[in-house]
Amino acid sequence: MAAPDSLRQIPSVASLLARDEVRSLLARHPRAVVLGAMRKLLDAYRSEALRTKGGGRPREEWASRLIAALPGAVAAGEEIPLRRVINATGVVVHTNLGRAPLPEEAIRAVSDTASGYSNLEFDLFEGTRSRRLVHVEEMLLSLTGAESVHVVNNNAAAVFLCLAALAREREVIVSRGELVEIGGSFRIPEIMAASGAILVEVGTTNRTRLADYERALGPATALLLKVHPSNFRITGFTEEVPAADLAVLGARHGIPVMEDLGSGAVFDFGAAGIPGTPTIRQALSEGPGVVTVSGDKLLGGPQAGIIAGRKELVEPLKKHPLSRALRIDKMCIAALAATLRLYADERRAAARIPVLGMILEGEGMARARARKLIARVRRQEARIVRRDGVSPDPAQPLRGETPSGSGGLALRVEPSFSFPGGGAMPEVGIPTACVAVSHERVRVEELEARLRKGDPPVVGRIAKGRLLLDMRTVRDGELAGLAAALIAAAQGTGEP
Ligand SMILES: *Cc1c(COP(=O)(O)O)cnc(C)c1O
């Protein structure tokens, strides 16, 4: 069938592939991406030509239009690479930024075991098949005080597995104040429905009493579930039932209690003056039969879901078919084992596990880092000025506690609050120091965007019209990159 007249002038893919501009794109990008982008543009041109009856454009005009648009279309069609980012938000466990940075020991363990074969499921002494959990089980038992532990892909998987294995087609009683959504689409009512357990809501959004649970108990009850509200607080006229009271009620009726702690810790933050997050051991001592936590929140390890509790509740989980579907992979096992090993000594844990270090670090350290960053930017600016043959301003203060800035960039140390994040202790703000960034000629929104799109990308936050870079979540090793990114952002390129 002949093409309608209006389409005759649209160039063919074959003719475009012969052009130098397209060839040079093909040398730098996957063929499928370039072809996909080209077809998309051609489709759009075809509909435009049909609409406008060809628009009277000659073939060469369509072709040069496509050549001009192609690099952008190719860039948009390409996968966005996963890359290292500087977290200057002050949120230590930031889900969108990948949660816990791993301890060096864990990184080495991952690299070591992943680059070759390992004894993942092989007993080197007996020469027989083994289980992958043996590499973390003993440490978890001793760190949590639990009778039995299990580990799966993440905490959502842990909750799902517990509900499916312990309460399928039976009832699970939950307070209406704890029917939470944790973000990334983890919602208690939905995970419950997917597991096959039947949700029984009790109490109200702000107040639930023990009697509410008691009234809902019946022959179909399989579990009493308590969920850590994680990312919000209900304040004012409120009442909730402590896990300990639920445990007593459950024990009286022979019904197990499960607690989704979310961000349960191994390190005792309460003892270090940061209240709000119990350790897994403390949570278990309140009496629930089983608790679940994430591996990459306050524990500071890789993504994982840890289930700890009484033998008769946890052991059946290991044999459940879902356990195989939700199992933890070898790199996570390697990282988790290395992280847990650090907890054998609390002081070493605090020094070696980045999440702990960042939360426990004093304000003074963040302040010192802020000063270091400002000094670095000023030194680098002076170097640029010398290189470009303009004499550096002798009045330019290099230490920069005061607003100043060659090139219009002003940097100032400013006190603020950081947050542990990860759904942990949402009300706990940790005093910190930020570098407040502004520019004589560039709006803060533009500065924020340039830093975010820069290299390395830097994520800060805008508060009350200022761009704040929280120095608690910036590591010393990142200061050089951050200084370069700031100068590039001030120069307007976004890229150093
Ligand atoms: C974070 C959290 C989850 C989800 O854990 P993942 O490890 O992200 O799957 C579930 N429940 C609570 C209470 C949480 O805080």
The ligand as an SDF file (V2000), in Angstrom:
LIG
                    3D

 15 15  0  0  0  0  0  0  0  0999 V2000
   10.4290    0.3750   57.4440 C   0  0  0  0  0  0  0  0  0  0  0  0
    9.3050   -0.3830   57.9980 C   0  0  0  0  0  0  0  0  0  0  0  0
    8.7670   -1.4640   57.2910 C   0  0  0  0  0  0  0  0  0  0  0  0
    9.2900   -1.8660   55.9400 C   0  0  0  0  0  0  0  0  0  0  0  0
   10.5770   -2.4130   56.0570 O   0  0  0  0  0  0  0  0  0  0  0  0
   11.4620   -2.7210   54.7460 P   0  0  0  0  0  0  0  0  0  0  0  0
   12.7340   -3.2640   55.2980 O   0  0  0  0  0  0  0  0  0  0  0  0
   11.6070   -1.4390   54.0240 O   0  0  0  0  0  0  0  0  0  0  0  0
   10.7230   -3.7250   53.9540 O   0  0  0  0  0  0  0  0  0  0  0  0
    7.7320   -2.1610   57.8590 C   0  0  0  0  0  0  0  0  0  0  0  0
    7.2200   -1.8070   59.0520 N   0  0  0  0  0  0  0  0  0  0  0  0
    7.7110   -0.7750   59.7720 C   0  0  0  0  0  0  0  0  0  0  0  0
    7.0960   -0.4280   61.0910 C   0  0  0  0  0  0  0  0  0  0  0  0
    8.7730   -0.0210   59.2670 C   0  0  0  0  0  0  0  0  0  0  0  0
    9.2540    1.0150   59.9640 O   0  0  0  0  0  0  0  0  0  0  0  0
  1  2  1  0
  2  3  1  0
  2 14  2  0
  3  4  1  0
  3 10  2  0
  4  5  1  0
  5  6  1  0
  6  7  2  0
  6  8  1  0
  6  9  1  0
 10 11  1  0
 11 12  2  0
 12 13  1  0
 12 14  1  0
 14 15  1  0
M  END
$$$$
